[in-house]
Amino acid sequence: MTTADITSADPSADPAAWGARHAHDPTVVRDDDGTYYMFSTDSVANSEYIPIGVHIRTSADLIKWAYAGTAFDGVPGPAAEWSGAKGLWAPEVVRWESGDWHMYYSASTFGTNTSAIGLAVAPSPSGPWQDRGLVVATRAGQHSQNAIDAAVTFDADGAPWLTYGSFFSGICILPLNRTSGLPLVEGDLGAAIARRPKSVEGAVEGAFILRRPEDGRYVLFASYDSLFSTYNVRVAVADAITGPYRDVRGVAMTDLDAPPASVGTKVLGSHQFDGGTAWLAPGHNSVLTQDGPDGSPEHFMVHHVRFAADPTEHVVQLRRLFFNAAGWPVVSPQQFAGREAETLPTPEQVAGTWQVLRFDPESTELVPAVAAELVSGVPMVSDGTPALARLRIAGEQDGSGEAVELDAVVFGSWDPVRARSALSFSGIDQHGVAWSGTKGGVS
């Protein structure tokens, strides 16, 4: 069978037709010329025909993505020899102090912790990528850690740290050499900063740490539960990059005695707006940070998500990421559609009927939007420019018998159901539960 025969019978086998579909565990960077590059796991439904070697896509606007090939021709030798992997997972790409780009990729066989994280270096995100061998390697029966899902963060002094891990003994962090990008101490497997009990199979992975110069804190993002069905994104913060990381309620991400579903502040999970697509199992996020229109940093959460109607199909989404008055990350309920599309034609009252989502940390169910009346602590008119707000949801929306008070951000978004710009909000209530919503009634 020829390639033409395959793609004619199954369009998903043709990378040119993918766009942002069939991308898993994504990270996005911006090159000096303004081009965005997305790197992702070698995974689509029709795995027999996909190219191997870290998928690369490019975009000029963070909305339309074009497949641009692979970083490698297969699995690099040292990683393949150690792990026996047939493909590569969860690439992390960062600009190094030298000006070069470093890629940390994972090689593993699903379900085992015989895994390795390798390093490749290139002068540009477009390559060519030169493999530099293994950074961290773990083996079943010998180690409790699992060397996958790498992420790199530079601390306040500019020193690089590697975060990695999945299930088994959780998320670990270790210092890297500022020049080579290899472990500062050869063979170091790091220390645990997040883990979950055996009762939930230790289900935590896909970690990413964002440093916030504004308050000196570090924000840990991690995905809980099953990547196939119940993935959700949790956050915690710490004053030091090595932790301890605590959620809004002060619970440590290493606490094995607390109820497993209660740990970590859940900021994104499966959800559906009225008349819209049902999105299942969002997770394994990274964060793209760049200068916004006013010169201050703006953040985008980059993650994959599945279609509830067909969970074998997944796609990458980018969502605006903001910080509320207390310094906690909150995520847009809508995909990023471009600044022009998210600009309101005229300012609007915040008070009114909204479709709202409540991300109950105790539930893994898909959350349907419900109608709610939203008012601001101080009467507020918004043109969509991101603004801090104290909001109140009228009525007993959470079953507590009291009104919901939110430390929130109000901003412009694009409502895909009504094909118009709209006001959205995202915030955290007095009980440490995240809410988000878009203005407009539920039909």
C-alpha positions in Angstrom: 0.0 0.0 0.0 1.4 3.4 -1.0 1.3 6.6 1.2 -1.4 8.0 -1.2 -3.5 4.9 -0.7 -3.2 5.2 3.1 -4.1 8.9 3.3 -6.9 8.5 0.8 -8.5 5.7 3.0 -7.7 7.6 6.3 -7.1 11.3 6.2 -5.7 11.3 9.8 -2.7 9.5 8.4 -1.7 12.6 6.4 0.2 15.0 8.6 -0.5 17.9 6.2 -4.2 17.7 7.2 -3.7 17.6 10.9 -3.5 21.2 12.0 -3.5 21.1 15.8 -5.1 17.6 15.9 -3.2 14.5 16.8 -0.8 16.5 19.0 -0.2 15.3 22.5 1.8 16.6 25.4 2.5 19.9 23.7 5.0 22.8 24.3 5.2 26.0 22.3 8.1 28.4 21.8 8.6 31.5 19.7 11.7 32.0 17.6 13.4 35.4 17.0 11.6 35.9 13.7 8.2 35.6 15.4 7.4 32.1 14.2 5.8 29.8 16.8 6.9 26.2 17.0 4.9 23.4 18.7 6.6 20.2 19.7 4.6 17.1 20.7 4.5 13.4 21.3 4.6 11.0 18.4 1.0 9.9 18.8 -2.2 9.7 16.7 -5.0 7.2 16.5 -3.5 5.6 13.4 -0.1 4.9 15.0 1.0 2.4 12.3 1.7 5.2 9.8 2.8 8.2 11.8 6.4 9.6 11.5 8.6 9.1 14.6 11.0 11.6 16.1 9.1 14.4 17.9 6.4 16.2 15.8 6.9 19.8 14.9 4.3 22.3 13.9 4.6 26.0 13.1 2.2 29.0 13.3 2.3 32.7 12.8 -0.6 33.4 15.1 -1.0 30.6 17.7 -4.3 29.6 15.9 -3.5 27.9 12.6 -0.8 25.2 12.8 1.1 23.5 10.0 2.9 20.2 10.3 6.7 20.8 9.7 8.1 17.3 10.1 10.1 15.7 12.9 13.1 16.7 14.9 14.8 13.3 14.5 14.7 10.4 12.1 13.3 7.9 14.7 14.4 7.4 18.3 18.0 8.5 19.0 20.3 5.6 19.7 21.1 5.9 23.4 17.4 6.5 24.3 16.3 3.5 22.1 18.9 1.3 23.6 18.0 2.1 27.2 14.2 2.1 26.9 13.3 0.0 23.8 10.9 2.8 22.9 9.4 2.9 19.5 8.5 6.6 19.7 9.2 9.8 21.6 7.0 11.5 24.2 6.5 14.9 25.8 9.3 17.1 24.3 10.3 20.2 26.3 12.1 23.0 24.3 13.7 26.0 26.0 16.1 28.8 25.0 19.5 28.3 26.7 21.8 30.9 28.2 24.2 30.3 25.2 21.4 31.2 22.7 21.0 27.6 21.6 17.8 25.7 22.0 17.6 22.6 24.2 15.1 19.8 23.7 14.5 17.3 26.5 12.5 14.4 25.1 11.2 11.2 26.7 11.6 7.6 25.6 9.6 4.9 27.4 7.4 1.9 26.9 3.8 2.6 28.2 3.2 1.3 31.7 6.8 0.8 32.7 9.3 3.0 34.4 12.2 1.8 32.2 12.5 5.2 30.7 14.9 7.9 29.7 15.0 11.6 29.1 17.4 12.6 26.4 18.9 16.0 25.4 19.3 17.5 21.9 20.6 20.9 21.0 19.9 23.1 17.9 20.7 26.7 16.8 17.0 27.3 16.1 13.7 25.5 16.9 13.6 24.4 13.3 16.9 22.5 13.9 19.0 20.7 13.0 18.8 18.9 16.3 21.9 17.1 17.5 21.5 14.5 20.2 23.6 14.8 23.3 22.6 11.6 25.0 20.7 10.7 28.2 20.0 13.2 31.0 18.0 11.0 33.4 17.4 7.3 33.1 15.3 4.9 35.2 14.8 1.2 35.2 11.9 -1.0 36.4 12.9 -2.9 39.5 15.8 -0.6 40.2 14.3 2.8 40.5 11.0 4.2 41.9 11.1 7.3 39.6 9.9 7.4 36.0 12.1 9.4 33.7 9.5 11.0 31.4 7.6 14.3 31.0 10.5 16.7 31.3 10.1 20.5 31.9 12.8 23.1 32.5 12.5 26.2 34.7 15.1 28.9 35.3 15.2 30.1 38.9 15.6 33.6 40.2 19.4 33.3 39.7 19.1 32.0 36.2 20.0 28.4 37.1 18.1 25.7 35.2 16.1 22.9 37.0 14.6 19.8 35.5 11.1 18.7 36.6 10.0 15.2 35.5 8.0 12.2 36.6 4.8 10.2 36.2 2.8 7.9 38.5 5.3 5.6 40.3 6.9 7.9 42.9 5.6 11.2 41.5 7.2 14.4 40.3 10.8 15.1 40.9 13.1 18.1 40.5 16.9 18.3 40.1 19.4 21.1 39.2 21.0 21.2 35.8 24.4 22.4 34.7 24.1 25.9 33.3 26.4 25.2 30.4 25.8 21.6 29.4 22.1 21.2 30.4 23.0 17.8 32.0 22.5 17.1 35.7 24.6 19.2 38.0 25.5 16.0 39.8 25.9 13.0 37.5 23.3 10.4 38.2 21.1 12.7 40.3 17.4 11.7 40.1 16.2 14.6 42.2 13.8 15.0 45.0 10.0 14.6 45.1 7.8 17.7 44.9 4.4 16.1 44.1 3.1 12.6 44.6 -0.1 10.7 45.1 -1.0 7.6 47.1 -1.2 4.1 45.8 -5.0 4.1 46.2 -5.2 6.2 43.0 -2.2 4.5 41.4 0.0 7.6 42.1 -1.8 9.3 39.2 0.2 12.5 38.7 2.3 13.5 35.7 2.9 16.2 33.0 4.3 18.7 35.4 5.4 22.3 34.5 6.8 25.0 36.8 6.4 28.7 36.0 8.4 31.3 37.8 6.6 34.6 38.6 9.1 37.5 39.0 6.1 39.6 40.1 5.9 37.9 43.5 9.0 35.7 43.5 6.9 32.5 43.7 7.0 29.3 41.6 3.7 27.9 40.2 3.5 24.1 39.7 1.1 22.7 37.2 0.4 19.0 37.2 -2.1 16.6 35.5 -4.1 14.2 37.7 -5.8 10.9 36.9 -6.2 9.1 33.6 -4.9 10.7 30.4 -7.6 8.7 28.5 -10.6 10.0 30.3 -10.3 11.9 33.5 -7.2 14.1 33.1 -7.4 17.5 34.9 -4.9 20.2 35.6 -4.0 21.1 39.2 -1.9 24.0 40.5 0.1 24.8 43.7 2.7 27.4 44.6 6.0 27.6 46.5 8.4 30.3 47.6 11.4 28.1 46.4 11.7 26.2 43.2 12.3 23.0 45.3 9.0 23.5 47.2 7.1 22.7 49.3 4.3 23.3 46.8 0.9 24.0 48.4 -2.6 24.5 47.0 -5.0 27.4 47.8 -6.1 25.6 50.9 -2.5 25.1 52.1 -2.3 21.4 51.4 1.1 20.1 50.2 1.3 18.3 46.9 3.3 15.6 48.6 0.6 14.9 51.3 -0.4 11.3 51.1 -2.8 11.4 54.0 -5.2 13.9 52.6 -8.1 12.6 50.4 -6.4 12.2 47.0 -8.9 14.2 45.1 -8.7 17.2 47.5 -5.0 17.9 46.9 -4.1 20.6 44.3 -6.3 23.4 43.1 -8.1 22.1 40.1 -8.2 24.9 37.4 -9.2 22.9 34.3 -11.2 19.7 33.7 -13.6 18.1 31.3 -16.4 20.6 30.4 -19.0 21.7 27.8 -20.7 25.0 27.1 -24.4 25.0 26.0 -24.4 24.1 22.3 -20.7 23.6 22.2 -18.2 20.8 21.9 -17.8 18.5 24.9 -14.1 18.6 25.8 -12.7 15.6 27.7 -9.6 15.1 29.8 -7.5 18.3 29.3 -4.0 18.0 30.6 -0.3 17.8 30.2 0.2 21.5 29.9 3.1 23.8 29.4 3.0 27.6 29.6 4.1 30.0 26.8 5.1 33.4 28.2 5.8 36.4 25.9 5.5 40.2 26.0 2.0 41.4 25.6 0.8 44.5 23.8 1.6 46.7 26.7 5.1 45.1 27.3 4.1 43.2 30.4 4.2 39.4 30.3 1.3 37.5 29.0 0.8 33.7 29.5 -0.9 31.0 27.5 -1.7 27.5 28.9 -0.8 25.0 26.1 -2.5 21.6 26.6 -4.1 18.7 24.8 -7.7 17.7 25.1 -10.0 14.9 23.7 -13.3 15.1 22.0 -15.9 13.5 24.3 -17.8 12.2 21.2 -14.6 10.3 20.2 -12.0 10.1 22.9 -9.4 8.6 20.5 -9.2 12.0 18.9 -7.2 14.7 20.6 -6.2 18.3 19.7 -4.0 21.0 21.2 -5.6 24.1 22.7 -4.1 27.4 23.9 -6.0 29.3 26.6 -5.2 32.7 28.2 -3.7 32.3 31.6 -4.1 35.1 34.2 -3.3 35.6 37.9 -6.0 36.9 40.3 -5.4 39.4 43.1 -4.0 36.7 45.4 -1.5 35.6 42.8 -3.2 32.3 41.8 -3.4 31.2 38.2 -6.8 31.1 36.5 -7.5 29.8 33.0 -9.8 31.1 30.3 -12.8 28.9 29.7 -12.4 29.6 25.9 -9.7 28.8 23.5 -7.5 31.7 22.3 -8.8 33.0 19.1 -6.6 36.0 18.5 -6.6 39.5 20.0 -8.8 41.0 17.3 -11.5 38.3 17.7 -11.4 38.7 21.5 -11.9 42.5 21.4 -15.4 43.6 22.4 -17.0 46.1 20.0 -18.4 48.1 22.9 -17.9 47.9 26.7 -20.4 45.8 28.6 -21.7 45.6 32.1 -20.2 42.6 34.0 -23.5 42.1 35.8 -25.9 39.8 34.0 -26.5 36.2 33.0 -23.5 34.0 32.4 -22.7 30.4 31.6 -20.5 29.2 34.4 -18.4 26.1 35.1 -17.4 24.9 38.6 -14.4 22.6 38.6 -15.2 20.5 41.7 -11.9 18.9 42.7 -13.8 15.9 44.1 -15.4 15.0 40.7 -13.9 13.7 37.5 -17.2 14.1 35.6 -17.6 16.3 32.5 -18.9 19.7 33.8 -21.9 21.2 31.9 -22.2 25.0 32.0 -25.1 26.3 34.0 -26.8 29.7 33.9 -26.0 32.0 36.8 -26.4 35.7 37.7 -23.0 37.3 38.2 -22.5 40.7 39.9 -19.3 42.6 40.7 -18.4 43.9 44.1 -18.1 47.3 42.6 -20.4 47.9 39.6 -18.1 47.2 36.6 -18.1 47.9 32.9 -15.5 46.0 30.9 -14.1 46.4 27.4 -12.4 43.0 27.6 -9.1 44.3 28.8 -8.0 41.9 31.5 -8.9 43.3 34.9 -9.0 42.0 38.5 -12.5 41.7 39.9 -14.3 40.7 43.0 -17.4 38.8 41.7 -20.4 37.2 43.3 -22.5 34.4 41.9 -26.1 34.8 43.1 -27.9 31.9 44.7 -26.6 28.6 46.1 -24.6 27.4 43.2 -22.2 25.1 45.1 -24.6 23.6 47.7 -22.9 25.4 50.6 -26.0 27.5 51.3 -24.1 30.7 50.7 -23.3 33.0 47.8 -20.1 32.3 45.9 -17.5 35.0 46.3 -14.8 35.0 43.6 -11.3 36.5 43.4 -11.3 36.7 39.6 -10.1 38.2 36.4 -12.5 39.5 33.7 -11.3 39.5 30.1 -12.3 39.4 26.5 -12.7 36.0 24.7 -14.3 34.4 21.7 -17.5 32.5 22.1 -17.4 29.8 19.4 -21.0 28.8 19.8 -22.4 32.3 19.1 -19.4 33.2 16.9 -18.8 36.5 18.6 -16.5 38.2 21.1 -17.7 38.0 24.7 -16.8 38.7 28.2 -15.3 35.8 30.2 -14.0 35.4 33.7 -12.0 32.9 35.7 -11.5 32.9 39.5 -11.2 31.1 42.7 -13.9 31.1 45.4 -13.7 31.4 49.2 -13.5 27.6 49.5 -10.6 27.3 47.1 -12.6 26.0 44.1 -12.0 27.4 40.6 -14.9 28.8 38.5 -14.9 30.2 35.0 -17.6 31.4 32.6 -18.7 33.3 29.5 -21.4 36.0 29.5 -24.6 34.8 27.7 -27.5 32.6 28.7 -28.0 28.9 28.5 -30.7 28.1 26.0 
